């Protein structure tokens, strides 16, 4: 079987999070070859006609989709699965609709709210300008709408205010750093958990749950896994946010609740292959703060760490992701349609 690993184009001045794509490509290629598959890799051309020509020439049996942006724009992440769907090529991971809904944090908020899943309240910039009454003074965190990998996110992104105009100014001043579109979300000051999910023949499986610890942080200081904490191994932020697997018996009920919510999120979005749902827990109440339909597969990233903790070889997880993509492609069209509409 011939597998094409499709990924972003990498420019000469690429950021660390963008360069990590090449690490993922190498890791996935090695895993595919360990499974006895033929693996090749290619950048997704920005021009749709060129992309179609490249895919026709490559003649893959299945595409392993690692595309996170097109032309450096995160808002175009869904274009890769959309093209593959149009060509009838089997591919891994979320379909175009699920990818777009999960990657836009505003669309994701709407899906979570419609499904009755807990997510912190939020305001867009337009909403703040139209309704200057925030109510009581509170803490808010300013986030990018489309960019992931904590781009532009730092402890200073947390702002305490009761003034909508002040909050709107804070969002406006960060637009460039946040990829051009941003919003604010009610900041949840609590514990952070990442729930990784892996698809399988019996449905998605929750892997062991890691908690991100915030070491050396004052009791009221913002707890944020910012860009340096994720991408700069020499930074103080990286060393202050270690991963710890939650196994305290006193957390058993909470961990079960997080698993249930993560699985409900998978179904609400219609995810496939692999995913991650991030939570903040405040006074025992979990809040969904991010839905990632294609979390990083680098060997030093969180998803690989959960596989190791589960005792699952990396190549076996990659094999399962490919199998899920092939199974979806071979499902009857009517079944695919029913599944899609049920999970919206």
C-alpha positions as CSV (number, residue, x, y, z in Angstrom):
1,X,0.0,0.0,0.0
2,X,1.3,3.4,-1.0
3,X,0.7,6.2,1.6
4,X,1.3,9.9,0.8
5,X,2.1,12.1,3.8
6,X,0.6,15.5,2.9
7,X,1.9,18.5,4.8
8,X,2.3,22.3,4.9
9,X,4.9,24.0,2.8
10,X,7.8,25.2,5.0
11,X,9.4,28.6,4.2
12,X,13.0,29.5,5.0
13,X,11.9,31.8,7.9
14,X,9.5,29.3,9.4
15,X,8.6,29.4,13.1
16,X,9.5,26.5,15.5
17,X,5.9,25.3,15.4
18,X,5.9,25.2,11.6
19,X,9.3,23.4,11.4
20,X,7.9,20.8,13.7
21,X,5.8,19.6,10.7
22,X,9.0,18.1,9.3
23,X,9.6,16.2,12.5
24,X,6.1,14.8,12.3
25,X,6.6,13.8,8.7
26,X,9.7,11.9,9.5
27,X,8.1,10.2,12.5
28,X,5.0,9.1,10.6
29,X,7.1,8.0,7.6
30,X,9.1,5.7,9.9
31,X,6.0,4.3,11.5
32,X,4.4,3.6,8.2
33,X,7.5,1.8,6.9
34,X,7.6,-0.2,10.2
35,X,4.1,-1.4,9.3
36,X,5.4,-2.6,5.9
37,X,3.8,0.3,3.9
38,X,5.4,2.5,1.2
39,X,5.5,6.0,2.5
40,X,6.2,9.2,0.5
41,X,5.8,12.8,1.5
42,X,4.8,16.0,-0.3
43,X,3.9,19.6,0.4
44,X,0.4,20.7,-0.4
45,X,0.7,23.3,-3.3
46,X,-1.1,26.5,-2.6
47,X,-2.7,26.4,-6.1
48,X,-5.6,23.9,-6.2
49,X,-4.8,22.9,-9.8
50,X,-1.2,22.2,-8.9
51,X,-2.4,20.2,-5.9
52,X,-4.7,18.1,-8.0
53,X,-1.9,17.4,-10.5
54,X,0.5,16.4,-7.7
55,X,-2.0,14.0,-6.2
56,X,-2.8,12.4,-9.5
57,X,0.9,11.9,-10.2
58,X,1.6,10.5,-6.7
59,X,-1.2,7.9,-7.1
60,X,-1.5,7.1,-3.3
61,X,-3.8,4.5,-1.9
62,X,-4.4,6.7,1.1
63,X,-3.3,10.1,2.2
64,X,-1.9,10.8,5.7
65,X,-3.1,14.4,6.2
66,X,-0.8,16.5,8.3
67,X,-1.8,19.8,6.7
68,X,-2.3,22.6,9.3
69,X,-2.4,25.6,7.0
70,X,-2.4,26.6,3.4
71,X,0.0,29.4,2.3
72,X,0.7,30.0,6.0
73,X,-3.0,30.7,6.7
74,X,-4.6,28.5,9.5
75,X,-8.1,29.5,8.4
76,X,-7.5,27.3,5.3
77,X,-6.8,24.1,7.2
78,X,-9.9,22.5,5.9
79,X,-9.0,22.9,2.3
80,X,-6.8,19.8,2.3
81,X,-9.5,17.3,3.3
82,X,-12.0,19.2,1.1
83,X,-9.8,18.6,-1.9
84,X,-9.2,14.9,-0.9
85,X,-13.0,14.4,-0.5
86,X,-13.6,16.0,-4.0
87,X,-11.0,13.6,-5.5
88,X,-12.4,10.6,-3.7
89,X,-9.1,9.8,-2.1
90,X,-9.1,8.0,1.3
91,X,-7.3,10.1,3.9
92,X,-6.7,10.1,7.6
93,X,-8.2,12.3,10.3
94,X,-11.2,14.6,10.3
95,X,-13.2,15.5,7.2
96,X,-13.4,19.0,5.9
97,X,-16.5,20.0,7.9
98,X,-15.2,18.7,11.2
99,X,-11.8,20.2,10.6
100,X,-13.2,23.6,9.9
101,X,-15.6,23.5,12.9
102,X,-12.9,22.4,15.3
103,X,-10.1,24.6,14.0
104,X,-12.1,27.9,14.2
105,X,-12.3,28.4,18.0
106,X,-15.5,30.5,17.4
107,X,-17.2,27.7,15.4
108,X,-16.0,25.2,18.0
109,X,-17.6,27.3,20.8
110,X,-20.9,27.2,18.9
111,X,-20.8,23.4,18.4
112,X,-19.9,22.8,22.0
113,X,-22.7,25.1,23.2
114,X,-25.3,23.5,20.9
115,X,-24.3,20.0,22.2
116,X,-24.6,21.1,25.8
117,X,-20.9,20.7,26.5
118,X,-19.2,23.1,29.0
119,X,-17.1,25.8,27.5
120,X,-16.2,29.2,29.0
121,X,-18.2,32.3,27.9
122,X,-16.7,34.4,25.2
123,X,-16.9,37.7,23.2
124,X,-15.9,38.6,19.7
125,X,-14.4,42.0,19.0
126,X,-17.6,43.1,17.3
127,X,-19.7,41.9,20.2
128,X,-17.6,43.9,22.6
129,X,-17.9,47.0,20.5
130,X,-21.7,46.6,20.2
131,X,-22.3,45.7,23.9
132,X,-20.0,47.6,26.2
133,X,-21.5,46.1,29.4
134,X,-19.3,43.2,30.6
135,X,-20.9,43.0,34.0
136,X,-18.7,42.4,37.0
137,X,-14.9,42.7,36.8
138,X,-13.4,39.3,35.7
139,X,-10.4,37.8,34.1
140,X,-10.4,37.1,30.3
141,X,-7.9,35.5,28.0
142,X,-7.3,36.8,24.5
143,X,-6.9,34.0,21.9
144,X,-6.4,33.6,18.2
145,X,-9.5,32.4,16.3
146,X,-7.7,30.1,13.9
147,X,-4.1,29.6,14.9
148,X,-3.1,26.7,17.2
149,X,0.1,25.7,18.9
150,X,-0.3,28.6,21.3
151,X,0.7,31.2,18.7
152,X,0.7,34.6,20.3
153,X,-0.4,33.2,23.7
154,X,1.4,34.2,26.9
155,X,0.6,34.9,30.5
156,X,0.1,38.6,29.5
157,X,-2.8,37.4,27.4
158,X,-4.9,37.2,30.6
159,X,-6.6,40.6,31.3
160,X,-8.6,41.5,34.4
161,X,-11.3,44.1,33.6
162,X,-14.9,45.0,33.7
163,X,-14.6,47.4,30.8
164,X,-15.6,46.1,27.4
165,X,-13.7,48.9,25.7
166,X,-10.5,48.1,27.5
167,X,-10.9,44.4,26.5
168,X,-11.6,45.3,22.9
169,X,-8.5,47.5,22.8
170,X,-6.5,44.5,24.2
171,X,-7.8,42.2,21.4
172,X,-7.2,44.8,18.7
173,X,-3.6,45.3,19.8
174,X,-2.9,41.6,19.5
175,X,-4.4,40.9,16.2
176,X,-1.2,40.7,14.2
177,X,0.5,38.4,16.8
178,X,-2.6,36.2,16.7
179,X,-2.9,35.7,13.0
180,X,-5.3,38.5,12.2
181,X,-8.4,37.2,14.0
182,X,-8.9,37.1,17.8
183,X,-11.5,36.9,20.5
184,X,-11.7,36.8,24.3
185,X,-12.8,33.9,26.5
186,X,-13.5,33.8,30.2
187,X,-10.3,32.8,31.9
188,X,-10.5,29.6,34.0
189,X,-7.9,29.6,36.7
190,X,-7.5,25.9,37.6
191,X,-5.9,22.6,36.6
192,X,-5.3,21.8,33.0
193,X,-5.8,18.3,31.4
194,X,-5.3,17.1,27.8
195,X,-7.4,14.1,26.7
196,X,-6.0,12.3,23.7
197,X,-8.3,10.1,21.7
198,X,-7.4,7.5,19.1
199,X,-9.9,6.0,16.7
200,X,-10.4,2.2,16.4
201,X,-12.7,-0.4,15.0
202,X,-14.8,-0.2,18.2
203,X,-14.9,3.6,18.3
204,X,-12.6,6.2,19.8
205,X,-10.4,5.3,22.8
206,X,-9.3,7.7,25.5
207,X,-5.6,7.4,26.2
208,X,-4.0,8.1,29.7
209,X,-4.8,11.6,30.9
210,X,-1.9,14.0,31.4
211,X,-2.2,17.1,33.6
212,X,0.0,20.1,32.9
213,X,1.6,21.4,36.1
214,X,2.3,25.0,36.7
215,X,5.4,25.1,38.8
216,X,6.8,28.3,40.4
217,X,3.6,30.2,39.7
218,X,2.0,32.3,42.3
219,X,-1.5,31.2,43.5
220,X,-3.2,34.0,41.6
221,X,-0.8,34.4,38.7
222,X,-2.1,33.4,35.2
223,X,-1.6,29.8,34.3
224,X,-1.0,29.7,30.6
225,X,0.8,27.2,28.4
226,X,2.1,29.9,26.0
227,X,4.2,29.7,22.9
228,X,7.5,29.5,24.6
229,X,6.2,26.8,27.0
230,X,5.4,24.7,23.9
231,X,8.2,25.4,21.5
232,X,11.3,26.7,23.4
233,X,13.0,23.9,25.3
234,X,15.5,26.3,26.7
235,X,12.9,28.7,28.2
236,X,11.8,29.0,31.8
237,X,8.2,28.6,30.6
238,X,9.0,25.1,29.1
239,X,10.6,23.9,32.4
240,X,7.8,25.4,34.5
241,X,5.0,23.4,32.7
242,X,5.9,19.7,32.9
243,X,3.5,17.0,32.0
244,X,2.3,14.7,34.8
245,X,0.0,11.7,34.3
246,X,-3.0,11.9,36.7
247,X,-3.3,8.7,38.8
248,X,-4.4,10.0,42.2
249,X,-7.4,7.9,43.3
250,X,-9.0,11.1,44.6
251,X,-9.3,12.2,41.0
252,X,-11.0,9.1,39.7
253,X,-14.5,10.6,39.4
254,X,-13.0,13.8,37.7
255,X,-10.9,11.7,35.2
256,X,-14.0,9.7,34.3
257,X,-16.0,12.9,33.7
258,X,-13.2,14.2,31.5
259,X,-13.2,11.0,29.4
260,X,-16.9,11.2,29.0
261,X,-16.8,14.8,27.9
262,X,-13.9,14.1,25.5
263,X,-15.9,11.3,23.8
264,X,-19.0,13.5,23.6
265,X,-16.9,16.1,22.0
266,X,-15.5,13.6,19.4
267,X,-19.1,12.7,18.5
268,X,-20.4,16.3,18.5
269,X,-17.7,17.3,15.9
270,X,-17.7,14.1,14.0
271,X,-13.9,13.6,14.5
272,X,-11.9,10.7,13.1
273,X,-8.5,9.1,13.4
274,X,-7.0,11.0,16.3
275,X,-7.8,14.1,18.3
276,X,-7.2,15.9,21.6
277,X,-9.6,17.8,23.9
278,X,-8.1,20.3,26.4
279,X,-9.8,21.1,29.7
280,X,-9.5,23.5,32.6
281,X,-11.0,22.4,35.9
282,X,-12.0,25.0,38.4
283,X,-13.6,23.9,41.8
284,X,-14.1,20.4,40.3
285,X,-16.0,21.7,37.3
286,X,-14.4,20.9,33.8
287,X,-14.5,23.4,31.0
288,X,-13.5,22.6,27.4
289,X,-11.0,25.2,26.2
290,X,-9.7,23.7,22.9
291,X,-10.6,20.9,20.4
292,X,-7.7,19.8,18.2
293,X,-8.6,17.5,15.3
294,X,-5.0,16.8,14.3
295,X,-2.8,17.2,17.4
296,X,1.0,17.1,17.0
297,X,2.4,13.6,16.3
298,X,6.1,14.5,17.0
299,X,7.7,11.9,19.3
300,X,8.3,14.5,22.1
301,X,4.7,15.9,22.0
302,X,1.8,15.1,24.2
303,X,0.1,12.6,22.0
304,X,3.2,10.4,21.7
305,X,3.6,10.6,25.5
306,X,0.1,9.3,26.1
307,X,0.8,6.4,23.7
308,X,3.9,5.5,25.6
309,X,2.1,5.7,28.9
310,X,-0.6,3.4,27.4
311,X,2.1,0.9,26.3
312,X,1.1,1.3,22.7
313,X,3.9,1.4,20.1
314,X,3.8,4.6,18.0
315,X,3.7,2.7,14.8
316,X,0.6,0.8,16.0
317,X,-1.2,4.1,16.6
318,X,-0.3,5.3,13.1
319,X,-1.5,2.0,11.7
320,X,-4.9,2.5,13.4
321,X,-5.1,6.1,12.1
322,X,-4.6,4.8,8.6
323,X,-7.1,2.0,9.1
324,X,-9.7,4.4,10.3
325,X,-9.2,6.6,7.2
326,X,-9.6,3.6,4.9
327,X,-12.7,2.3,6.8
328,X,-14.4,5.7,6.4
329,X,-13.7,5.7,2.7
330,X,-15.2,2.3,2.3
331,X,-18.3,3.0,4.3
332,X,-21.6,3.4,2.3
333,X,-22.3,6.9,1.3
334,X,-25.7,6.9,3.2
335,X,-23.9,5.8,6.4
336,X,-21.4,8.5,6.1
337,X,-24.2,11.1,5.6
338,X,-26.1,9.8,8.6
339,X,-23.0,9.9,10.8
340,X,-22.2,13.4,9.7
341,X,-25.6,14.8,10.5
342,X,-25.9,13.0,13.8
343,X,-22.7,14.4,15.1
344,X,-23.1,18.0,14.2
